[in-house]
Amino acid sequence: MAEPTYERLSFLDASFLALESPTTHMHVGGVAIFDAEPLRTGDGGVDIDRIREFIGSRLHLVPRYRQRLAWVPIEKNPVWVDDDHFNLGYHVRHLSLPKPGTEQQLKELFGLILGRQLDRAKPLWEMWIVEGLQDDRFALLFKIHHCMIDGISGVDLMAVLLGFQPEATIPPAPPYVPRPAPSEAKLFVDETLQRVGKAARAAVSVPMMIEQGRTLVGELGKRATAVVHSLTSGWLSPATRTPLNEPIGPNRRFDWLTLPLDDFKKIKNALGGTVNDVVLATVAGAVRRFLIEERAFDVSGVEFRAMAPVSVRPKDQRGKLGNQVAMWLVPLPIGERDPLRRYELVREHTDDLKRTNQALGAATIVQLSSGTPISLLSLAARLATGIRPFNMTVTNVPGPQFPMYLLESQLLVQYPAVPLWAGHGVGAALFSYNGHVAWGIQADWDLVPDLEAFVAAIRSSFDELLEAALTPA
């Protein structure tokens, strides 16, 4: 009989569980839209059974998707165990839009899905195959708990489902044989022994640390400097409260827009910097426009900060599950009227973040906290959200610049969704694919009932920046 098996969650992964509350849902998600014709059935529908079979054939490549949470007694630290009652039909569901099957209906449907939390007794992901979308398309909606995956690593179910060319063959799937989960008593004993062993190994390694002291001191000095820069960038002080930063409820809205990637490159080539600088400057202009025009809010002197996730995953760990991200805190100059000056200020901030290695600083803070019990972690999470050091999340994920396929159907566009933290009424996630940048905008249902106005402000801000960048001085 196989030995009982489990895997620990990292501190960062556990923190995403601790941050969750009845109004703060810590799942990421997305809307992927495909050409429906290649998967059309004889009766005019989409071949749902074939898609579900294909998904099942790929799950062995991402074993986390057939694991559920278990909890160490007393300390209540979370671990992963294989789900011995895994049911693919529960996780991959089928829906059809009522005619005429508009994108607005799809947005409303996804907003409803985002407003419901995942069942922690089951593997923490769900997917909906939605047919009936206008223009002979179907959608694949998905949500995955943030503790399972970071969007920047690119290792998730969508990554293993999409191929570089159309594929009609579904490979046979290896049989799923769940490994037995340990009993609560064994979990407690094993975790206790693990901590004792860790302390013993640290003591044994003292002579080696002394021998390698010069290198160690240099590395510690580098990390300590990065930590200081990270902590003093604003993490310990609240950002200015704005109409977008009131208490939120459990319900969500979702909207999107698509812009040409070439236009982003034109801006950064004309002004210097990066595509990410263009994104942040565009968001700064959009927030400014929305707060002034839709909320009659005075933006002068407002310190509005964006949290921008940055990957700290080493090259030798690409392809592994789990979160390895740090957070940049980027001031967005929403009080600045001139789009070129806004861009210049954003670029100065991001250059400074790179120069002071603040991604390393944030990652080091996470590592230093890795032994924190889950009870203290939950308390720290509540205190952190009370401080609210940033106003919104802006995450930008580069994707492939060539067509990708689900079986024979081409992926047309994919709109990502980022969680809303406590006191955050709106968040932006971007995914560049095949020459376009897709913006997914998630908002609180009550705080931002006019989400379409915020999306319009993004487009206006981008157009303004593009025109200014390309206008001769």
N, C-alpha and C positions, 0 to 999 in steps of 0.2 A: 504494500500500500504506500502511496506517495506521502512524503513528509508534509505536514502543515506548512503553508507558505504565506508570507505577507511582505509588503514593502512599505517603508516609512514615507510619509509625505515630507518634503523639504519644509523649512520654516516659511519660505515665501508662499508655497502652495497652501500650507495650513493657514496662513494669514488671510488668504482669500475666503476661506471658510469662516474665519472669525469675523470678518468684516460684514458678512451677510446679515441682514435684518429683514423684518417684514416689508420694509419699503426700499431696501437696498439689495438688488438682485445681482449676484456676482457671476453671471454667465455672459460669455461672449457669444456672438452669433453672426448670421449672415443670410442674405438672399442671393442665390445663384440662379440665373435665368439661362435656359438652354433652348436651342432649336428643337422643336418637338417632332418634326417630320420623320427623322430617322428611327424614332422609337414608337411610331404610330402603330396601333393594332388594327385589325380588320374592321372593328366596330367604330373606329375613329378616335378612340381614347389613347392614352399613353400606357405603354406596357409596364405597369407598376410591379408586377411579379418579377419581371426580368431585372428591373432596377434593384429591387430588394434582394434578389438572389446575388447580383453582382456585389452589392454592399457587403453581404454576408461572406462572400468569397475573399474580401480584402481585410476583414477584421483581425486576422492573425498578424497583420503587419503593424497594428496598433493595439496591443493587448490590453492597454488601459481601458479600452472601450467595452471590455467585458469584465471589468472589475468594479466592485462597490466599496464603500467605506465601512470600516470597522473601527472600534474605539478601544484604546487601552484602558482597562479599569483604573479607577481612582484618579489618575492624571487626565484621562479623557483625551489623550493625543490620538489623532486620526492615523489610520494605516489603510493600505489597499489590500483587498483580498479578492480572489476570483469569485464571480457570481455564479453559484451552482444552479440558479433558476433563471439564467439569462434567456430572454425572449426577444428575438430580433423584431417581431411584429409589434411589440410595445414601443420600440425605439424608432422604427421607420414606419410612418403612418401615411395615409393617402387621403387627400382632400381634393375637391373640385370647386373652382370659383363659380358663382352664379353668373349667367350671361348678363352683360357682355364680357366679363373677365378682364376688367381694367387693371392697370397698375395701381390705381388708387385703392381698389379693393384688396390688392395684394399687400400694400403698405398697411392698411388697417388690420388685416389678418396678422401680419407679422408683429404689429404693435401689441395685439392681444396676447400673442405667444410670448413676447418678451416680458409681459407683465406677470407671468406665472413662474414660480420658482420650480426648480428641478426636484424630483423625489430623491432624497438622500439614501433611501433604502435600496436604490437601484443604481446601475452605472449612470454617471451624471451627464448624459447627452440625449437629445431627441432630434428627430428629423421628420420633415413633412414633404412629401412629393405632391405638388399642387398642379393639377392640370386645368385646362380651360382658359389659359391666359391668351389675350388677343394676339394677333399676328403669328399664330401657329407656334406658340412657345409654351414651355412649362417651367415651373420654378421648383427649386429645392431649398427649403427653409431649414435652418439648423441652429441649435443653441447647445453650447458646451460649457460646463462650469469652468471658471477661470483657474481653478486649482488643478485642472488636467493639462492645460496647455497654454503656452504664450503664443500670441498671433505672429510675432516676429520670427519665431523659429521655423515656422512653416510645416511643422510636423503635426498634422491632425488628420482627421478622416477625409476631408476634402483633398488633401495633398495626395493621399494614396488612391483616391477614386479617379482622379483626373489623369489622363494620359496625353502623350504628345501627338497621337494620331488616332483616327477612328478605330475602334476595336469591337468586332462582333462576337468574339469568343469569350466566354466566361470560364476562367480556369477553375478546376475543382478545388474546393476549399479543404484544407486539412481538418480533421474532426476536432471539435472543441471538447477537451477533457479538462474540466475545472480542477485545479489543485485544491485539496481540502484547506479550509481556513482553520487557524489555530483556535483553541478554546480561549476564553477570557483569562483563565488562570495561566495558560502558557504564554499568552501575550504579555501579561504583567511580569512574569518571571523572565522572559526573554529580554524585554526592554530594560529591566533592572540590571541584568547581567551585562547588557550592551553598554550601559552607562558606566558600570564598574570597570569593564574592559577598556573603555575609552580613557578613563582616568589613569588606568595602569599603563596604557600605551604612551600617554603623555609623559608620565614619569620616566619610563624607559628611554624616551626620546630626548631627555634633557641633555645628555652628553653630546648627541648629534647636533642639537640646537646650538650648543656652545661652540662646537667645532665649526659650524657653518654660520657663526654669529654675525660676521661682517656682512654677508649677503642678506641674512635675515633682517638685520637692523636697517639696511638700505631699503628693503622691501617694506618693512613696517613704517619707516619714515615716509615713503611714497604714499602708502595707504592712509597714514594718519593725516598727511597734508590734504589728500583728496577728501577725507571725511570732514575735516574742518571746512573746506570750501563748500561741500554739499550741505552741511548743517546750517551754515551762515547764508545760504542762498535764499532762504525764506521758509524752510520747512518748520521752523519753530515759532513762526508768527502767522497770524491769520491774514489772508488776502482780503481786499475790500469787499464788503457785501454789496451785491448788486441785485436787481430784480430777477436775475437768473440763478440766484443762490439762496433761495428761501427753502424751507422744509418741503420735501417731496413725498408723494404717496406711492402706492404700489403699481399704478397703471402707467402704461407707456404709449407714446406715439413714435412712428418711424417714417422718415422721408429720405429722399435721395436725389442726387444729381450726378451727371457725368460730364467731365471736361477733357479736352484733348491733352495728352501728355506732352505733345510738341509745344504747346503754349506755355507749359510750366518751364520747359527747357529754354524757350526763347527768353523768358524773364530772367532766369538765373544766368544764362549766357550773357545777357546784356548788363546785368547788375552785379554779377559775381555771386558767390554763395552756392546753395544747394537747392534741390527740389523741395526738401523739407523746410528750408527758409521761406520758400514761396508759399507753402501750405500755411505756415504759422502767420506770415504777414497777411495772407488772405483771411484767415480766421480773425485776426486782430481788426481788420477793416470791417468784417461782417458783424462782429460783436458791437463795434462802435456804431455802425449804421442802425442795427436792430435796437440797441438801447436808446438811441436818440430818437429815432422815428417811430418806434412801436411802444416804447415805455416812457418817453419824455424824461429820460434820466440824464443828469449832468455827468459826463464822463471825464471832465477835467480833473486831473489829480488822482484818478482812480488807479490803484495798483491791481491790475487784472492779470492773474497768472494761469498758465496752462501747464498741465502735467503731460509730458511727452515720454512714453516708454522707449527705452533704448536697450537693444540686445547686448548682453554681456556673456553670451554663450561662446565658449572657446571653440575654435575650428574643429578640434578633435571630438567634440560632443554634439556636432550637428547630426540630427536624426534621432536624438534621444528625447524621451518624453519629459515633461515637467517644465516649470517656469524658470528661466534664467534671464530675467529682465531687471533693469534698474530704471529709475525715474529721473528725468530731467525736470527741473522747475524753471519754466521760461516766462519771464514777464512779457506780456503783450501790450504794446503801446497804443491802447485804444483812445487815449486822449490826443494823439497826434492826427492832425487833419490831412497832411500830405502823404500819399501812398508811398512815394519813394523814400521819404524820411522814416516811415513806419518800417519799411523793408530794411533800411540801413540799421535801425535800432535792433530789430530782430536778429539780423546777421551778427551784429556786435555781441549780443547776448549768447547766441549759439557758439560763436567762436570762443568766447570766454569759458563756456561750459566744457568745450573740448580741451582748451588750454589747461584748465584746472582739474581735468580728469574727474569730473563729478559723477560720471557713470560708475567709475571704480569706487568712489567714495560711497555712493548709495549701495553698491553691491557689498562693500565691506561692512556697512552697518547691518545689512541683512545677515551676513555671515556671523557677526558678533552676537546677534540675537538668536542664533539657531537653536540654542538650548532652552529657550523660554517655554515654560509649560503653557498648554493651550488656555488655561484659565487666565493667566496673566496676559497672554496674547490677546484674548478677547477684550480684557479691560483696556489694554494699550490701544486696540483698534477703536474702541469707543471714544477714548480720549483724543486720538488723532483726528477722528472725524469731527469732534467738537471744535478743534482748532481750525479746521478747514484751511490749510495752507495754499490751496489752489482753487480756481473757479470752475475749470472744466478740463476734461481729458481730450487730447488731440493725438491720435496715433496714426501713423502713416506707414503702411506695409508695402514694400515693392513686390510686384508679382512678375510672372513671365510675360515677355513682350511678343508672344506668338500664340496661336490658337491652342486651346486645350479641349479635351473631349471626355465626356462621360459615356462610355461605350461608343456608339456612333454619333452621339449628339454633341454639337459644339457648344462650349460655354460662351455665351454672348457677353455677360457682364456679371460681376459679383459685388454686392454692396455689404460691407461689414458693419457690425454693431458692437459698440464698446459699452461696458456697464456704466451706470450713473452712480456716483458715490453720494453719500449723504450730503444734502444741501447743494446738489448740482442738478440744475434743471435741464441741461443739454450737454451732449458729448458728441464728438466727431471722430469717425474712423474712415480711413481712406485705403483703397487697394488699387494699385496700378496694374493694368492688364491689357495686353494687345493694343497698345497705343492710346489708351484712355485711363483717366483717373476717376474711379467711382467713389463718391462720398456717401457714406451712410450716417445719417443724423438721427440719434435717439434722444427723446425728450420726455420729461414728466408730463403726464396727461393733463393735469390741472394747471401746472405752472406755465406751460408753453402751449396753450391751445391754438396759437397761430404759428405753428411750426413752419408752415409753408412760407411765411414771411421771413423767417430766419434763413431758410434755404435760398430764397430770392436774394437776401442780403449777401450770402456767400458768392453767388454768381455775379452780383453787381460789384462786390469788392475785388473779385478776380479780374473782371473786365477792366475795372479802373486801374489796377496795378499793371495789367498787360499793356494797356494803352500808354500809360506813363513810361513804362520801361522801353517801349519801342518808338516813342516820340523823340526826335533828335533834340539835343540840348540847345 
